[in-house]
Amino acid sequence: MAPSKPARRRQAAALRAERFGGVLSRELLRGLGVDRHAIQREVDGDRWRCHGSQTVAVHTRSLDPPALWWRAVWETGQRIAVLDGVSALLAAGVTGYDEAVVHVSISSAINRSGILGVRVHRVRRVDGEVITGRGIPRVAPALAAIRAAHWASSDRQAALILVLPVQQGVVSGSQLQTASTVWVGRRRRALVPVLVQDIADGARSLGELDFALLCRQRGLPESVRQVVRRTPRGRVYLEVRWRRSRLVVEIDGSHHGVGLAMVADHLRQNEVALQREVVLRITLLGLRVAADTFLDQVARALREVDAA
C-alpha cells in the first residue's frame, strides 16, 4: 500500500529538516506544499511542535543547538538576522563554552522586540562580515569573538571568549587584531584591545592572560610569551619571559597534573634551569587565591635574579 498523502508530507518534511537540526520555517514548509492547516493537523496529532510564530519542529523532542540557532534567525527575521557573538562562534566549531541564549544581530536601523531565548543586538554592519551559504547565516568568527567579548557578562568571560577560538584554531591572533580595529564596541573599549594584543603576542591560556593583566596593574615590565628555547631534548616553549632577564614564569593549569604532563613539565623546567634560567611556577588556583603574594615574588625576582 502506498503511503498516504500526510505520511508522504511528513517524510518530505523530515528529510528537508535534517539540514536545519530538525526544524523548518513556515516558508520552507510552504515550499513543500504544507500550509498552515496541515501544520496545525500535525501539531494537533502530537507529531510536530511549534516553537514561535515561524519555526516548526517536525518532532516533539527538545531542540538541539543547531535547531535553536535556526529558530533564533527565523523568529527574528530570516532576511535581516544572523547569528553573532558566542552563538556564531559555536556555529563555527568552537567548543568548551555554553550559553543559555542565542545571540543574533540585526542592522541598527531595524527594530525588533524580544524573543524568548534570543538576545537581539542592533549593530552597524561592516563589509563582508556575514557568512552565508548552505549553513546558517552568521558573522565571521573573528568579528563575532570581538563582539562577544564586549557583550560578555564579566571581564573574565570576555577573556575566555577571545582565547577559546584561538586555542582551537578557529581564528588567529592577527585576525582578532584586525577585527578589533574594525569594530571597537562600547562596553570594554580599554580591555578588549589589551586582551587581543596579549593573545596575538602568544598568550593562549586564560592563566597567561590573567597574569599579564596582573603584571601590568603592578607596573612590572612587559613580558614576552611563548618564547622558544632549544635544548638537548628539542624545542621547549617558555610561557612567560622578560627581555634582558633570566626570569621565566610558568602558569600551571589543571591539565598540568593530568597523566604524564607533570613529568614533561619537570623535564622541561630542568632543561631550562640547566641553561641558567630561573623558573617560578604559579598554579592557576594560586593566581586566583594568592595573586598578590605570587606577584611579590615575581617583582622580587625581577630585581634580584639578574643582579646576582
C-alpha positions in Angstrom: 0.0 0.0 0.0 1.3 3.4 -1.0 1.9 5.9 1.9 -0.9 8.3 2.4 -0.5 12.0 1.5 0.0 13.1 5.1 2.7 10.3 5.6 4.5 11.5 2.4 4.3 15.0 3.6 5.9 14.1 7.0 8.6 12.1 5.2 9.4 15.0 2.9 9.5 17.5 5.8 11.7 15.2 8.0 14.2 14.9 5.1 14.3 18.6 4.5 14.6 19.4 8.2 17.8 17.3 8.6 19.8 20.3 7.3 18.2 22.5 9.9 18.6 20.4 13.0 15.0 19.0 12.8 13.1 22.3 12.3 11.7 24.1 9.4 10.3 27.6 8.9 6.8 28.1 7.7 8.2 29.5 4.5 10.2 26.3 3.8 7.1 24.2 4.6 5.0 26.1 2.1 7.7 25.3 -0.4 6.9 21.6 0.3 3.2 22.2 -0.1 2.5 22.2 3.6 0.1 25.1 4.5 -0.8 26.3 7.9 -3.8 24.0 8.1 -1.6 20.9 7.5 0.9 22.2 10.1 -1.9 22.5 12.7 -3.1 19.0 12.0 0.4 17.6 12.6 0.6 19.7 15.8 -2.8 18.6 17.0 -1.8 15.0 16.3 1.3 15.5 18.6 3.7 14.8 15.8 5.1 18.3 15.3 5.7 21.2 17.6 5.6 25.0 17.0 8.5 27.0 18.6 7.3 30.5 17.8 5.4 32.1 15.0 7.8 30.9 12.2 9.5 27.8 13.5 8.1 24.3 13.3 9.9 21.2 14.7 9.0 18.0 12.7 9.3 16.1 16.0 8.2 16.6 19.7 11.7 16.5 21.3 13.6 19.4 22.8 15.6 21.4 20.3 19.3 20.9 19.9 21.7 23.9 19.4 21.6 24.0 15.6 17.8 24.0 15.7 17.8 26.8 18.3 20.1 28.8 16.1 17.8 28.5 13.1 14.8 29.3 15.3 16.5 32.5 16.5 17.2 33.7 13.0 13.7 32.8 11.7 11.9 34.3 14.6 13.9 37.5 14.5 13.5 37.8 10.7 15.4 35.4 8.4 16.3 38.1 5.9 17.6 40.5 8.5 19.1 38.4 11.3 22.3 36.5 11.6 24.0 34.6 14.4 26.5 36.7 16.1 28.8 36.8 19.2 29.2 33.5 21.1 26.5 31.8 19.0 28.3 32.5 15.8 31.5 31.1 17.3 29.7 27.9 18.4 28.3 27.5 14.9 31.9 27.9 13.5 33.0 25.0 15.6 34.2 26.5 18.9 33.7 24.1 21.8 34.0 24.2 25.6 31.6 27.1 26.1 27.9 27.1 26.9 25.4 30.0 26.6 21.8 30.0 27.7 20.6 32.3 25.0 21.1 32.6 21.3 22.7 35.8 20.1 21.7 37.3 16.8 22.4 40.7 15.3 20.4 42.9 13.0 21.1 46.2 11.4 21.0 49.2 13.7 18.3 50.7 11.5 15.8 47.9 12.3 13.7 47.4 15.5 12.8 44.0 16.8 11.0 43.1 20.1 12.3 40.5 22.4 12.0 36.8 21.6 12.2 34.1 24.3 15.7 32.5 24.4 17.1 35.0 21.9 19.2 38.1 22.5 18.9 40.6 19.7 21.8 43.1 19.2 21.5 46.1 16.9 24.8 46.7 15.2 26.3 48.7 12.4 27.3 46.2 9.7 30.8 46.2 8.2 31.7 45.0 4.7 32.0 41.2 4.4 31.1 40.4 8.0 28.3 37.9 7.2 29.0 34.3 6.1 26.2 32.8 4.0 25.9 29.6 2.0 24.5 26.2 2.9 25.0 26.8 6.6 23.2 29.2 9.0 24.0 32.8 8.2 26.5 34.0 10.8 29.1 36.7 11.5 32.7 35.8 10.6 34.4 34.2 13.7 37.0 37.0 14.4 34.4 39.7 14.4 31.9 37.5 16.3 34.6 37.0 19.0 35.2 40.7 19.4 31.5 41.4 19.7 31.1 38.5 22.2 33.8 39.9 24.4 32.1 43.2 24.5 28.7 41.6 25.2 30.1 39.2 27.9 28.8 39.4 31.5 32.3 39.8 33.0 35.8 40.7 32.1 36.9 37.1 32.7 34.2 35.7 30.5 35.3 38.2 27.8 38.9 36.8 28.1 37.7 33.2 27.8 35.6 34.0 24.7 38.7 35.5 23.0 41.1 32.8 24.0 39.0 29.7 23.0 38.7 30.3 19.2 42.5 31.0 19.0 43.3 27.9 21.1 41.1 25.8 18.8 42.4 27.2 15.6 39.1 28.8 14.5 40.7 32.3 14.3 44.3 33.6 14.6 45.6 36.4 16.9 46.2 38.6 13.9 42.6 38.2 12.7 41.4 39.2 16.2 43.6 42.3 16.0 42.1 43.3 12.6 38.6 42.7 13.8 39.2 44.7 17.0 40.0 47.8 14.8 37.1 47.3 12.5 34.5 47.1 15.4 35.5 48.9 18.6 32.4 48.1 20.7 31.3 50.1 23.7 31.5 48.2 27.0 35.2 47.2 27.1 36.9 49.6 24.8 40.0 49.7 27.0 40.2 46.0 28.0 39.4 44.2 24.7 42.4 45.6 22.7 44.7 44.7 25.6 43.4 41.1 25.7 43.7 40.8 21.9 47.3 42.1 21.9 48.2 39.6 24.6 46.7 36.8 22.6 48.4 37.9 19.4 51.7 38.0 21.4 51.2 34.4 22.3 49.1 34.2 25.5 47.0 31.2 24.6 45.5 30.4 28.1 43.3 32.3 30.5 46.0 31.9 33.1 48.6 33.7 31.0 46.1 36.5 30.2 45.3 37.0 33.8 49.0 37.0 34.7 49.7 39.6 32.0 47.0 41.9 33.3 48.1 41.5 36.9 51.7 42.3 36.0 50.5 45.4 34.0 48.5 46.6 37.0 51.6 46.2 39.2 53.6 48.3 36.8 56.0 45.4 36.1 57.9 45.4 32.8 56.1 43.9 29.7 56.9 40.2 29.3 57.2 38.0 26.2 55.1 34.9 25.9 55.6 31.5 24.3 59.4 32.0 23.8 61.1 29.2 22.1 64.3 27.6 23.6 66.4 24.9 22.0 67.6 22.2 24.4 69.1 18.7 24.0 65.6 17.4 24.3 64.4 19.6 21.4 62.4 22.8 21.4 60.6 24.0 24.5 58.2 26.9 24.9 58.6 29.2 27.9 55.2 30.6 28.8 56.4 34.0 30.2 59.8 35.5 30.0 61.2 39.0 30.3 63.6 40.6 27.8 67.1 41.1 29.2 66.3 38.9 32.2 66.8 35.2 33.1 63.4 35.0 34.8 60.8 32.6 33.5 57.3 32.1 34.8 55.2 29.1 34.1 51.4 29.2 34.7 50.2 25.7 35.6 46.5 25.0 34.8 44.7 21.8 36.0 45.9 19.9 32.9 49.5 20.1 34.2 48.7 17.4 36.7 46.9 15.0 34.3 48.7 11.8 33.2 52.3 12.4 32.3 52.0 16.1 31.9 53.8 16.8 35.2 56.8 14.6 34.1 57.1 16.6 30.8 56.8 19.8 32.8 59.6 18.8 35.1 61.9 17.7 32.3 61.3 21.0 30.5 62.0 23.0 33.6 65.2 21.1 34.3 66.4 21.8 30.8 65.6 25.5 31.2 67.3 25.6 34.6 70.4 24.0 33.1 70.6 26.9 30.7 70.8 29.2 33.8 67.3 30.5 33.6 65.3 31.0 36.9 61.9 29.5 36.8 59.0 30.5 39.0 55.9 28.3 38.9 52.4 29.6 39.6 49.3 27.4 39.6 46.1 28.8 38.2 44.5 28.2 41.5 47.3 30.2 43.2 46.8 33.0 40.8 43.1 33.1 42.0 43.7 32.9 45.8 47.2 34.3 46.4 47.9 36.6 43.4 49.5 39.4 45.5 51.9 37.0 47.1 53.0 35.5 43.8 53.3 38.9 42.2 55.5 39.9 45.1 57.8 37.0 44.3 57.9 37.9 40.6 58.7 41.6 41.4 61.5 40.5 43.8 62.8 38.0 41.2 63.0 40.7 38.6 65.1 42.8 40.9 67.4 40.1 42.2 67.8 37.4 39.6 70.0 39.4 37.2 71.7 41.3 40.0 73.1 38.0 41.4 
